[in-house]
Amino acid sequence: MPEGRMTEPAASSALIGVGVGPGDPELLTVRGIRALREADRVLAPSSALDAVGRAESIVRQACPGSRVERLLFAMGDAGASIDDAAATVVAGLDAGQRLAFVTLGDPNIYSTFSSVAARVRELRPGAVIETVPGIMAFQELAARSGTVVLQNTERLALITALDGPGALIGALADPTQAVVVYKGGRHLPAMAAELAAAGRLDGAVVGELMGLPGERVVAVADAADGPAAYLATVIVPPTGRAG
Ligand SMILES: C[S@@+](CC[C@H](N)C(=O)[O-])C[C@H]1O[C@@H](n2cnc3c(N)ncnc32)[C@H](O)[C@@H]1O
């Protein structure tokens, strides 16, 4: 390619972010399975090239026979990993391939896919990039714990514990707002204390490693004695419902 010229991706090529759900292979949708079967290559993020990532393990169970290529996302080196993943995708697009990139839950919510897609878009502005929605961890937790998340005019705040305790305290202030907390496993005891202080501990549930080995779905009050895994989700339902 002459220097400075953008390559146009081949006409049939596409990058598809496929949400595979939180863990149980039964929660990978029919559309997701079709996207995986129609792809020339299935790419999955992994923390080590010799380790099966969560999303890959779901694909292996839901679509036996799929060949999954691992893309290394090393802890603490996100920028370089995203660049490397985007370079792999761009090479495939230039070769006319349809690439499925699998991601836990939904690809448009706190997902590596959106960072990779943004980089690919910079490198190949004409690339076809689509997503297939996936069932999110908090939806599975609501179903498994029998929690009605929203009714009538109630609202929902989806936050991460990475924003610090202030984000949770602020979100809890409105009793008509359900609060879902992602990435908070390590902070579970502190979160339980904040929920109790706000009068919101009753009804709060946590799902840890849902659909995966080590799964636990319990009341937050019963899990507040120690940290949970990184893959843990908390739902705090609204209080004072009219009925
Ligand atoms: C990087 S975000 C991915 C979110 C995902 N894209 C979604 O739509 O649910 C990771 C967070 O999702 C939640 N999560 C994903 N899978 C989970 C599972 N199997 N069990 C519990 N929480 C999960 C946890 O809060 C975890 O810290």
The ligand as an ORCA input file, in Angstrom:
! r2SCAN-3c Opt
* xyz 0 1
  C     -16.201     -5.816     31.637
  S     -17.809     -5.884     32.356
  C     -18.686     -6.771     31.109
  C     -20.152     -6.486     31.115
  C     -20.894     -7.231     30.031
  N     -20.549     -6.698     28.726
  C     -22.411     -7.186     30.199
  O     -23.097     -6.706     29.309
  O     -22.941     -7.713     31.220
  C     -17.524     -7.083     33.588
  C     -18.570     -7.040     34.667
  O     -19.763     -7.634     34.187
  C     -20.391     -8.360     35.237
  N     -20.450     -9.777     34.847
  C     -20.173    -10.280     33.628
  N     -20.355    -11.613     33.623
  C     -20.748    -11.969     34.864
  C     -21.081    -13.216     35.480
  N     -21.022    -14.363     34.803
  N     -21.469    -13.219     36.780
  C     -21.537    -12.049     37.466
  N     -21.221    -10.848     36.932
  C     -20.829    -10.810     35.660
  C     -19.535     -8.143     36.494
  O     -20.046     -7.021     37.192
  C     -18.181     -7.833     35.900
  O     -17.365     -7.103     36.805
*
